[in-house]
């Protein structure tokens, strides 16, 4: 048992990907689970989803120039 007031701390370091990623996520919409792709960014200690226009601007600023092809056979 841990004494009162003590807690574990975890710190995770993740390298940025070389290309933009749009993970498939499951969200609840109108009471049903729906799969969709979404583009998320970290800002401080939070995560938020970007819309199409914001996503395009973010990608152009974060990955200028032509993007490398990753995982394309």
VEXVO-912054 format. One record per atom (N, C-alpha, C, O, CB): residue number from 0; residue in one letter; atom name; x, y, z. Coordinates in pm, 1 decimal. Atoms other than C-alpha are relative to their C-alpha. Glycine has a CB too. Layout:
BEGIN
+------+------+-------+----------+----------+----------+
: loti : zami : rotor :       px :       py :       pz :
+------+------+-------+----------+----------+----------+
:  NUM :    A :    CA :        X :        Y :        Z :
...
+------+------+-------+----------+----------+----------+
***
This chain:
BEGIN
+------+------+-------+----------+----------+----------+
: loti : zami : rotor :       px :       py :       pz :
+------+------+-------+----------+----------+----------+
:    0 :    X :     N :     82.4 :   -117.7 :      0.0 :
:    0 :    X :    CA :      0.0 :      0.0 :      0.0 :
:    0 :    X :     C :     87.1 :    124.3 :      0.0 :
:    0 :    X :     O :    192.7 :    127.7 :     63.2 :
:    0 :    X :    CB :    -93.9 :     -0.4 :    119.5 :
:    1 :    X :     N :    -73.4 :   -126.4 :     12.4 :
:    1 :    X :    CA :    115.8 :    351.4 :    -82.9 :
:    1 :    X :     C :    -50.8 :     98.0 :    105.8 :
:    1 :    X :     O :   -171.4 :    108.3 :    128.3 :
:    1 :    X :    CB :    -15.9 :     60.4 :   -143.6 :
:    2 :    X :     N :     43.0 :   -102.1 :    -96.8 :
:    2 :    X :    CA :    114.1 :    623.6 :    184.7 :
:    2 :    X :     C :    -85.7 :    108.0 :    -67.7 :
:    2 :    X :     O :    -68.4 :    136.6 :   -186.2 :
:    2 :    X :    CB :    123.3 :     64.9 :     67.7 :
:    3 :    X :     N :     88.1 :   -104.9 :     53.6 :
:    3 :    X :    CA :   -149.4 :    894.0 :    137.6 :
:    3 :    X :     C :     82.4 :    115.8 :    -54.0 :
:    3 :    X :     O :    182.6 :    154.7 :      6.0 :
:    3 :    X :    CB :    -97.7 :     50.4 :    108.5 :
:    4 :    X :     N :    -67.0 :   -115.2 :     58.3 :
:    4 :    X :    CA :    -41.8 :   1179.6 :    -87.0 :
:    4 :    X :     C :    111.9 :    -35.6 :    -97.1 :
:    4 :    X :     O :    168.1 :     53.9 :   -160.1 :
:    4 :    X :    CB :     54.9 :     84.9 :    108.3 :
:    5 :    X :     N :   -103.5 :     41.5 :     93.9 :
:    5 :    X :    CA :    207.4 :    974.9 :   -291.9 :
:    5 :    X :     C :    -65.3 :    -54.6 :   -127.4 :
:    5 :    X :     O :   -173.8 :   -112.7 :   -123.7 :
:    5 :    X :    CB :     93.2 :   -106.6 :     64.2 :
:    6 :    X :     N :     53.8 :     48.6 :    127.5 :
:    6 :    X :    CA :    157.6 :    892.1 :   -659.4 :
:    6 :    X :     C :    114.8 :    -36.6 :    -92.6 :
:    6 :    X :     O :    224.8 :     17.4 :    -81.1 :
:    6 :    X :    CB :    -91.6 :    106.5 :    -66.3 :
:    7 :    X :     N :    -96.7 :     33.6 :    103.5 :
:    7 :    X :    CA :    342.9 :    730.6 :   -946.5 :
:    7 :    X :     C :     -4.4 :    106.3 :   -108.5 :
:    7 :    X :     O :   -108.7 :    167.0 :   -132.7 :
:    7 :    X :    CB :    -28.1 :   -140.4 :    -59.2 :
:    8 :    X :     N :     -7.7 :    -95.3 :    110.3 :
:    8 :    X :    CA :    459.2 :    954.4 :  -1230.1 :
:    8 :    X :     C :     56.1 :    -72.9 :   -120.2 :
:    8 :    X :     O :    152.4 :   -148.6 :   -108.0 :
:    8 :    X :    CB :     87.7 :    124.3 :     36.7 :
:    9 :    X :     N :    -46.5 :     62.8 :    123.1 :
:    9 :    X :    CA :    502.5 :    840.7 :  -1588.4 :
:    9 :    X :     C :     24.3 :    108.9 :   -102.8 :
:    9 :    X :     O :    -58.7 :    197.9 :   -121.1 :
:    9 :    X :    CB :   -102.5 :   -104.9 :    -52.6 :
:   10 :    X :     N :    -32.1 :    -96.4 :    104.3 :
:   10 :    X :    CA :    673.0 :   1038.4 :  -1862.7 :
:   10 :    X :     C :     31.7 :    -79.2 :   -126.4 :
:   10 :    X :     O :    113.4 :   -171.2 :   -124.2 :
:   10 :    X :    CB :    120.1 :     93.1 :     41.7 :
:   11 :    X :     N :    -17.4 :     71.7 :    125.5 :
:   11 :    X :    CA :    657.7 :    923.7 :  -2223.6 :
:   11 :    X :     C :     55.7 :     95.3 :   -104.2 :
:   11 :    X :     O :      2.9 :    204.8 :   -123.3 :
:   11 :    X :    CB :   -133.5 :    -62.0 :    -47.9 :
:   12 :    X :     N :    -58.2 :    -78.1 :    108.8 :
:   12 :    X :    CA :    877.5 :   1056.1 :  -2503.5 :
:   12 :    X :     C :    -33.5 :    -69.2 :   -131.7 :
:   12 :    X :     O :     -4.1 :   -187.4 :   -149.4 :
:   12 :    X :    CB :    154.9 :     15.7 :     17.7 :
:   13 :    X :     N :     36.8 :     55.3 :    129.7 :
:   13 :    X :    CA :    746.3 :   1004.7 :  -2856.4 :
:   13 :    X :     C :     59.2 :     89.0 :   -107.6 :
:   13 :    X :     O :     38.8 :    210.4 :   -107.0 :
:   13 :    X :    CB :   -154.7 :    -11.8 :    -15.4 :
:   14 :    X :     N :    -57.0 :    -77.7 :    110.1 :
:   14 :    X :    CA :    936.0 :   1110.8 :  -3166.6 :
:   14 :    X :     C :   -110.0 :     36.5 :    -99.3 :
:   14 :    X :     O :   -201.7 :    -42.5 :   -122.0 :
:   14 :    X :    CB :    113.4 :    -79.1 :    -70.8 :
:   15 :    X :     N :    100.1 :    -38.3 :     99.9 :
:   15 :    X :    CA :    734.2 :   1304.3 :  -3425.1 :
:   15 :    X :     C :     13.2 :    -88.2 :   -124.2 :
:   15 :    X :     O :    124.3 :   -126.5 :   -160.8 :
:   15 :    X :    CB :     15.0 :    149.7 :    -38.1 :
:   16 :    X :     N :     -6.7 :     82.9 :    120.1 :
:   16 :    X :    CA :    644.1 :   1101.1 :  -3733.6 :
:   16 :    X :     C :     56.9 :     78.7 :   -117.9 :
:   16 :    X :     O :     48.6 :    201.5 :   -119.3 :
:   16 :    X :    CB :   -139.0 :    -54.5 :    -35.0 :
:   17 :    X :     N :    -55.1 :    -69.9 :    116.1 :
:   17 :    X :    CA :    813.6 :   1181.3 :  -4066.4 :
:   17 :    X :     C :   -107.9 :     49.1 :    -96.6 :
:   17 :    X :     O :    -79.9 :    130.6 :   -184.6 :
:   17 :    X :    CB :     95.8 :    -90.7 :    -73.4 :
:   18 :    X :     N :    112.8 :    -39.0 :     85.8 :
:   18 :    X :    CA :    471.7 :   1220.8 :  -4232.9 :
:   18 :    X :     C :   -123.8 :     19.5 :     87.5 :
:   18 :    X :     O :   -129.0 :    -34.0 :    198.3 :
:   18 :    X :    CB :    -26.6 :   -107.8 :   -111.3 :
:   19 :    X :     N :    124.3 :    -14.6 :    -76.1 :
:   19 :    X :    CA :    124.3 :   1329.8 :  -4116.2 :
:   19 :    X :     C :    -70.6 :   -135.0 :     16.2 :
:   19 :    X :     O :    -65.5 :   -219.3 :    -73.4 :
:   19 :    X :    CB :    -93.6 :    101.0 :    -69.1 :
:   20 :    X :     N :     71.2 :    125.0 :    -28.2 :
:   20 :    X :    CA :    -82.1 :   1050.3 :  -3959.4 :
:   20 :    X :     C :   -146.3 :     31.7 :     27.3 :
:   20 :    X :     O :   -177.7 :    127.4 :     98.1 :
:   20 :    X :    CB :     63.8 :    -75.4 :    120.9 :
:   21 :    X :     N :    142.8 :    -10.6 :    -28.9 :
:   21 :    X :    CA :   -460.0 :   1012.2 :  -3959.5 :
:   21 :    X :     C :    -47.1 :   -135.0 :     50.9 :
:   21 :    X :     O :    -84.7 :   -221.6 :    -28.1 :
:   21 :    X :    CB :    -81.5 :     44.7 :   -126.3 :
:   22 :    X :     N :     39.7 :    130.4 :    -53.1 :
:   22 :    X :    CA :   -545.0 :    728.3 :  -3724.3 :
:   22 :    X :     C :   -149.9 :    -24.7 :    -14.9 :
:   22 :    X :     O :   -229.8 :     68.9 :    -17.9 :
:   22 :    X :    CB :     39.5 :    -10.8 :    146.4 :
:   23 :    X :     N :    140.7 :     38.6 :     -2.0 :
:   23 :    X :    CA :   -871.6 :    538.2 :  -3746.4 :
:   23 :    X :     C :    -42.4 :     -3.9 :    147.0 :
:   23 :    X :     O :     20.6 :    -70.7 :    228.9 :
:   23 :    X :    CB :    -23.8 :   -139.8 :    -71.9 :
:   24 :    X :     N :     49.7 :     -5.6 :   -137.0 :
:   24 :    X :    CA :  -1069.3 :    611.0 :  -3430.7 :
:   24 :    X :     C :   -147.2 :    -39.0 :      1.9 :
:   24 :    X :     O :   -216.5 :    -30.6 :    -99.4 :
:   24 :    X :    CB :     20.2 :    141.2 :     60.8 :
:   25 :    X :     N :    141.4 :     32.2 :    -17.5 :
:   25 :    X :    CA :  -1403.6 :    497.6 :  -3295.7 :
:   25 :    X :     C :    -59.6 :    106.0 :     91.4 :
:   25 :    X :     O :     -9.8 :    129.9 :    201.4 :
:   25 :    X :    CB :    -20.1 :   -144.7 :     59.0 :
:   26 :    X :     N :     66.5 :   -104.1 :    -77.8 :
:   26 :    X :    CA :  -1637.0 :    771.0 :  -3173.2 :
:   26 :    X :     C :   -147.4 :    -34.0 :     14.0 :
:   26 :    X :     O :   -202.2 :   -113.5 :    -62.3 :
:   26 :    X :    CB :     17.9 :    138.9 :    -66.2 :
:   27 :    X :     N :    142.6 :     20.6 :    -19.1 :
:   27 :    X :    CA :  -1989.1 :    777.4 :  -3042.2 :
:   27 :    X :     C :    -75.2 :    114.0 :    -67.5 :
:   27 :    X :     O :    -51.9 :    230.9 :    -36.9 :
:   27 :    X :    CB :    -35.7 :     -8.9 :    151.1 :
:   28 :    X :     N :     81.2 :    -99.2 :     70.1 :
:   28 :    X :    CA :  -2235.8 :    956.7 :  -3271.6 :
:   28 :    X :     C :   -144.6 :    -47.7 :     -1.9 :
:   28 :    X :     O :   -174.8 :   -155.9 :    -52.5 :
:   28 :    X :    CB :     52.7 :     23.9 :   -145.0 :
:   29 :    X :     N :    142.8 :     32.2 :     -5.4 :
:   29 :    X :    CA :  -2610.2 :    956.7 :  -3213.9 :
:   29 :    X :     C :    -25.6 :   -136.2 :     64.6 :
:   29 :    X :     O :   -109.4 :   -213.9 :     18.8 :
:   29 :    X :    CB :    -59.4 :      2.3 :   -140.4 :
:   30 :    X :     N :     20.5 :    123.1 :    -75.0 :
:   30 :    X :    CA :  -2581.5 :    670.3 :  -2966.0 :
:   30 :    X :     C :     63.3 :   -124.3 :    -60.9 :
:   30 :    X :     O :     46.3 :   -233.9 :     -7.5 :
:   30 :    X :    CB :   -143.8 :    -23.1 :     15.2 :
:   31 :    X :     N :    -63.5 :    115.5 :     63.0 :
:   31 :    X :    CA :  -2381.6 :    445.2 :  -3201.4 :
:   31 :    X :     C :    150.3 :     23.8 :    -12.1 :
:   31 :    X :     O :    195.8 :    137.8 :    -21.1 :
:   31 :    X :    CB :    -62.1 :    -27.9 :   -139.1 :
:   32 :    X :     N :   -143.6 :     -9.9 :     19.3 :
:   32 :    X :    CA :  -2011.8 :    370.0 :  -3233.0 :
:   32 :    X :     C :     28.8 :      3.5 :   -149.4 :
:   32 :    X :     O :    -18.4 :    -81.7 :   -224.7 :
:   32 :    X :    CB :     74.3 :   -118.0 :     68.5 :
:   33 :    X :     N :    -30.2 :    -21.1 :    141.6 :
:   33 :    X :    CA :  -1874.9 :    494.0 :  -3566.3 :
:   33 :    X :     C :    151.3 :     10.0 :    -16.0 :
:   33 :    X :     O :    217.9 :     76.8 :     63.1 :
:   33 :    X :    CB :    -71.0 :    128.5 :    -55.0 :
:   34 :    X :     N :   -143.4 :    -11.4 :     28.1 :
:   34 :    X :    CA :  -1525.5 :    448.7 :  -3713.4 :
:   34 :    X :     C :     22.6 :    112.7 :    -98.8 :
:   34 :    X :     O :    -53.4 :    129.3 :   -194.1 :
:   34 :    X :    CB :     57.3 :   -133.1 :    -55.2 :
:   35 :    X :     N :    -34.2 :   -108.9 :     90.2 :
:   35 :    X :    CA :  -1362.0 :    748.8 :  -3878.7 :
:   35 :    X :     C :    149.2 :     25.6 :      9.5 :
:   35 :    X :     O :    214.8 :    -20.9 :    102.8 :
:   35 :    X :    CB :    -80.8 :    128.4 :     33.1 :
:   36 :    X :     N :   -138.7 :    -43.9 :    -11.9 :
:   36 :    X :    CA :  -1020.4 :    891.8 :  -3952.9 :
:   36 :    X :     C :     -2.5 :    144.6 :     47.4 :
:   36 :    X :     O :    -94.9 :    219.9 :     16.8 :
:   36 :    X :    CB :     78.1 :    -14.8 :   -136.4 :
:   37 :    X :     N :     -4.8 :   -135.0 :    -54.9 :
:   37 :    X :    CA :   -916.4 :   1208.2 :  -3776.5 :
:   37 :    X :     C :    145.2 :     43.3 :     11.6 :
:   37 :    X :     O :    235.3 :    -40.2 :     18.7 :
:   37 :    X :    CB :    -71.0 :      7.1 :    138.1 :
:   38 :    X :     N :   -134.3 :    -56.2 :    -13.0 :
:   38 :    X :    CA :   -614.5 :   1438.3 :  -3750.1 :
:   38 :    X :     C :      5.2 :     76.4 :    131.5 :
:   38 :    X :     O :    -70.1 :    171.5 :    152.2 :
:   38 :    X :    CB :     36.3 :     93.1 :   -121.7 :
:   39 :    X :     N :    -11.4 :    -60.3 :   -132.3 :
:   39 :    X :    CA :   -508.7 :   1532.6 :  -3397.8 :
:   39 :    X :     C :    135.7 :     66.6 :     17.0 :
:   39 :    X :     O :    234.9 :     22.1 :    -40.7 :
:   39 :    X :    CB :    -21.6 :   -105.3 :    109.2 :
:   40 :    X :     N :   -126.1 :    -64.7 :    -37.0 :
:   40 :    X :    CA :   -242.6 :   1769.9 :  -3265.0 :
:   40 :    X :     C :      3.3 :     17.1 :    151.3 :
:   40 :    X :     O :    -99.3 :     33.7 :    217.3 :
:   40 :    X :    CB :     16.3 :    138.0 :    -72.1 :
:   41 :    X :     N :    -20.5 :    -27.4 :   -141.2 :
:   41 :    X :    CA :    -96.5 :   1809.5 :  -2920.5 :
:   41 :    X :     C :     28.8 :    147.9 :     16.3 :
:   41 :    X :     O :    103.8 :    206.3 :    -61.9 :
:   41 :    X :    CB :    115.2 :    -86.1 :     58.3 :
:   42 :    X :     N :    -24.3 :   -140.1 :    -30.5 :
:   42 :    X :    CA :   -102.1 :   2157.1 :  -2773.8 :
:   42 :    X :     C :     10.3 :     11.0 :    151.2 :
:   42 :    X :     O :    -89.9 :      5.7 :    222.5 :
:   42 :    X :    CB :   -113.3 :     93.1 :    -57.6 :
:   43 :    X :     N :    -19.6 :     -1.6 :   -144.6 :
:   43 :    X :    CA :     51.6 :   2185.1 :  -2430.2 :
:   43 :    X :     C :    -32.1 :   -135.8 :     57.8 :
:   43 :    X :     O :     26.4 :   -236.2 :     17.0 :
:   43 :    X :    CB :    -86.5 :    108.1 :     66.2 :
:   44 :    X :     N :     37.8 :    126.8 :    -60.6 :
:   44 :    X :    CA :   -110.5 :   1917.9 :  -2217.2 :
:   44 :    X :     C :   -134.7 :    -50.8 :    -50.2 :
:   44 :    X :     O :   -200.1 :   -130.4 :     17.2 :
:   44 :    X :    CB :     -3.8 :     14.2 :    149.9 :
:   45 :    X :     N :    128.1 :     45.6 :     54.4 :
:   45 :    X :    CA :   -415.1 :   1867.0 :  -2439.7 :
:   45 :    X :     C :     16.2 :    -47.4 :   -144.9 :
:   45 :    X :     O :    118.3 :    -23.0 :   -209.2 :
:   45 :    X :    CB :   -105.1 :    113.1 :      7.9 :
:   46 :    X :     N :      5.7 :     49.5 :    137.7 :
:   46 :    X :    CA :   -505.4 :   1703.6 :  -2770.0 :
:   46 :    X :     C :   -128.0 :     51.2 :    -61.8 :
:   46 :    X :     O :   -233.2 :     51.1 :      2.2 :
:   46 :    X :    CB :      7.0 :   -156.5 :     -6.1 :
:   47 :    X :     N :    122.7 :    -44.2 :     65.6 :
:   47 :    X :    CA :   -747.4 :   1843.4 :  -3023.3 :
:   47 :    X :     C :     -1.3 :    -44.8 :   -145.4 :
:   47 :    X :     O :    103.1 :    -59.5 :   -209.0 :
:   47 :    X :    CB :    -14.3 :    152.9 :      8.9 :
:   48 :    X :     N :     18.6 :     40.8 :    138.5 :
:   48 :    X :    CA :   -886.7 :   1736.7 :  -3357.5 :
:   48 :    X :     C :     -4.8 :    124.5 :    -87.9 :
:   48 :    X :     O :    -69.0 :    223.6 :    -53.3 :
:   48 :    X :    CB :   -129.3 :    -84.7 :    -16.5 :
:   49 :    X :     N :      3.2 :   -111.9 :     93.6 :
:   49 :    X :    CA :   -826.1 :   1967.1 :  -3653.1 :
:   49 :    X :     C :    -96.4 :    -29.5 :   -113.5 :
:   49 :    X :     O :   -105.9 :   -142.8 :   -160.6 :
:   49 :    X :    CB :    140.3 :     29.0 :    -55.1 :
:   50 :    X :     N :     85.7 :     10.5 :    117.1 :
:   50 :    X :    CA :  -1079.6 :   2030.3 :  -3927.0 :
:   50 :    X :     C :     85.7 :      3.0 :   -126.0 :
:   50 :    X :     O :    207.2 :     21.2 :   -117.8 :
:   50 :    X :    CB :   -104.8 :    113.7 :     -2.1 :
:   51 :    X :     N :    -73.3 :      9.4 :    126.6 :
:   51 :    X :    CA :   -982.1 :   2006.4 :  -4294.9 :
:   51 :    X :     C :     88.3 :    122.1 :    -27.4 :
:   51 :    X :     O :    205.4 :    106.3 :    -62.1 :
:   51 :    X :    CB :    -97.7 :    -17.8 :   -114.2 :
:   52 :    X :     N :    -77.1 :   -120.7 :     29.2 :
:   52 :    X :    CA :   -870.6 :   2370.3 :  -4336.6 :
:   52 :    X :     C :    115.5 :     16.0 :     97.5 :
:   52 :    X :     O :    228.0 :     44.7 :     56.5 :
:   52 :    X :    CB :    -90.0 :    123.4 :      4.7 :
:   53 :    X :     N :   -105.2 :     -9.2 :   -101.3 :
:   53 :    X :    CA :   -677.1 :   2377.0 :  -4007.6 :
:   53 :    X :     C :    105.9 :   -107.6 :    -22.7 :
:   53 :    X :     O :    225.4 :    -82.7 :     -7.3 :
:   53 :    X :    CB :    -59.7 :    -12.9 :    141.6 :
:   54 :    X :     N :    -91.8 :    111.2 :     23.9 :
:   54 :    X :    CA :   -524.4 :   2039.3 :  -4090.8 :
:   54 :    X :     C :     94.6 :     32.4 :   -114.9 :
:   54 :    X :     O :    215.0 :      9.0 :   -104.0 :
:   54 :    X :    CB :    -78.0 :   -128.9 :    -30.1 :
:   55 :    X :     N :    -83.6 :    -34.1 :    115.6 :
:   55 :    X :    CA :   -398.1 :   2158.5 :  -4429.4 :
:   55 :    X :     C :    105.9 :    104.1 :     37.5 :
:   55 :    X :     O :    222.8 :     90.2 :      1.4 :
:   55 :    X :    CB :    -87.3 :     52.6 :   -115.4 :
:   56 :    X :     N :    -93.8 :   -104.2 :    -42.1 :
:   56 :    X :    CA :   -240.2 :   2470.8 :  -4277.4 :
:   56 :    X :     C :    106.6 :    -57.2 :     93.1 :
:   56 :    X :     O :    224.6 :    -24.4 :     80.4 :
:   56 :    X :    CB :    -74.9 :    114.8 :     69.6 :
:   57 :    X :     N :    -94.5 :     59.2 :    -95.5 :
:   57 :    X :    CA :    -80.5 :   2269.5 :  -3995.9 :
:   57 :    X :     C :    102.2 :    -86.7 :    -73.2 :
:   57 :    X :     O :    221.8 :    -78.0 :    -45.3 :
:   57 :    X :    CB :    -75.1 :    -84.0 :    106.3 :
:   58 :    X :     N :    -88.8 :     89.7 :     74.2 :
:   58 :    X :    CA :     65.1 :   2010.4 :  -4235.6 :
:   58 :    X :     C :     99.9 :     79.4 :    -83.1 :
:   58 :    X :     O :    218.3 :     45.9 :    -85.7 :
:   58 :    X :    CB :    -81.3 :    -93.6 :    -90.5 :
:   59 :    X :     N :    -90.3 :    -81.2 :     81.8 :
:   59 :    X :    CA :    209.3 :   2275.3 :  -4468.0 :
:   59 :    X :     C :    105.8 :     68.7 :     85.8 :
:   59 :    X :     O :    219.2 :     86.1 :     41.2 :
:   59 :    X :    CB :    -79.2 :    104.4 :    -78.9 :
:   60 :    X :     N :    -95.8 :    -63.7 :    -89.1 :
:   60 :    X :    CA :    375.8 :   2446.7 :  -4171.3 :
:   60 :    X :     C :     92.3 :    -98.3 :     69.8 :
:   60 :    X :     O :    208.5 :    -67.2 :     96.1 :
:   60 :    X :    CB :    -72.5 :     80.4 :    102.0 :
:   61 :    X :     N :    -76.7 :    100.1 :    -75.2 :
:   61 :    X :    CA :    493.5 :   2130.0 :  -3996.2 :
:   61 :    X :     C :     90.3 :    -84.0 :    -90.2 :
:   61 :    X :     O :    201.4 :   -119.3 :    -50.5 :
:   61 :    X :    CB :    -94.6 :    -91.3 :     76.5 :
:   62 :    X :     N :    -74.5 :     82.3 :     94.6 :
:   62 :    X :    CA :    612.0 :   1931.3 :  -4301.7 :
:   62 :    X :     C :     10.0 :     75.1 :   -133.7 :
:   62 :    X :     O :    -57.2 :     38.4 :   -230.1 :
:   62 :    X :    CB :    -68.5 :   -139.8 :    -18.9 :
:   63 :    X :     N :    -10.0 :    -76.2 :    126.2 :
:   63 :    X :    CA :    715.4 :   2187.4 :  -4568.1 :
:   63 :    X :     C :     67.2 :    -86.0 :   -107.6 :
:   63 :    X :     O :    148.9 :   -173.2 :    -77.7 :
:   63 :    X :    CB :     80.4 :    133.0 :     21.5 :
:   64 :    X :     N :    -57.8 :     74.9 :    112.1 :
:   64 :    X :    CA :    804.3 :   2053.1 :  -4912.1 :
:   64 :    X :     C :    -73.8 :   -129.9 :    -24.2 :
:   64 :    X :     O :   -170.7 :   -160.5 :     45.3 :
:   64 :    X :    CB :    147.0 :    -28.7 :     25.3 :
:   65 :    X :     N :     68.2 :    126.0 :     31.3 :
:   65 :    X :    CA :    707.0 :   1721.0 :  -5065.0 :
:   65 :    X :     C :     17.5 :   -100.9 :    113.1 :
:   65 :    X :     O :    125.6 :   -112.0 :    171.0 :
:   65 :    X :    CB :     53.2 :    -58.7 :   -131.9 :
:   66 :    X :     N :     -4.9 :     98.4 :   -105.5 :
:   66 :    X :    CA :    623.7 :   1448.8 :  -4815.5 :
:   66 :    X :     C :     54.8 :   -131.1 :    -55.1 :
:   66 :    X :     O :     22.4 :   -169.5 :   -167.5 :
:   66 :    X :    CB :   -139.1 :    -20.2 :     62.1 :
:   67 :    X :     N :    -48.4 :    130.4 :     45.5 :
:   67 :    X :    CA :    809.9 :   1118.1 :  -4837.7 :
:   67 :    X :     C :   -112.6 :   -101.5 :      1.2 :
:   67 :    X :     O :   -206.2 :    -89.3 :     80.3 :
:   67 :    X :    CB :    116.1 :    -48.7 :     87.7 :
:   68 :    X :     N :     99.1 :    106.1 :     -0.3 :
:   68 :    X :    CA :    605.9 :    811.2 :  -4921.9 :
:   68 :    X :     C :     45.9 :   -105.1 :    100.2 :
:   68 :    X :     O :    158.8 :   -153.9 :     94.0 :
:   68 :    X :    CB :    -19.3 :    -61.4 :   -143.1 :
:   69 :    X :     N :    -32.6 :     95.5 :   -103.1 :
:   69 :    X :    CA :    594.8 :    576.5 :  -4626.0 :
:   69 :    X :     C :    -97.4 :   -115.7 :     -9.3 :
:   69 :    X :     O :   -218.8 :    -95.3 :    -11.1 :
:   69 :    X :    CB :     -3.5 :     65.1 :    139.8 :
:   70 :    X :     N :     85.5 :    117.5 :      3.3 :
:   70 :    X :    CA :    464.6 :    222.2 :  -4644.4 :
:   70 :    X :     C :    -72.2 :    -20.9 :   -130.9 :
:   70 :    X :     O :   -169.6 :    -96.0 :   -135.2 :
:   70 :    X :    CB :    -98.8 :      8.5 :    107.9 :
:   71 :    X :     N :     63.8 :     17.8 :    130.9 :
:   71 :    X :    CA :    371.9 :    246.1 :  -5011.5 :
:   71 :    X :     C :     82.6 :    -99.2 :    -78.0 :
:   71 :    X :     O :    202.4 :    -78.9 :    -98.1 :
:   71 :    X :    CB :    -13.3 :    135.7 :    -77.8 :
:   72 :    X :     N :    -72.9 :    104.1 :     74.4 :
:   72 :    X :    CA :    463.9 :    -65.5 :  -5208.4 :
:   72 :    X :     C :     -1.7 :     27.5 :   -148.7 :
:   72 :    X :     O :     54.6 :    -49.6 :   -226.4 :
:   72 :    X :    CB :    -59.8 :   -137.9 :     27.5 :
+------+------+-------+----------+----------+----------+
***
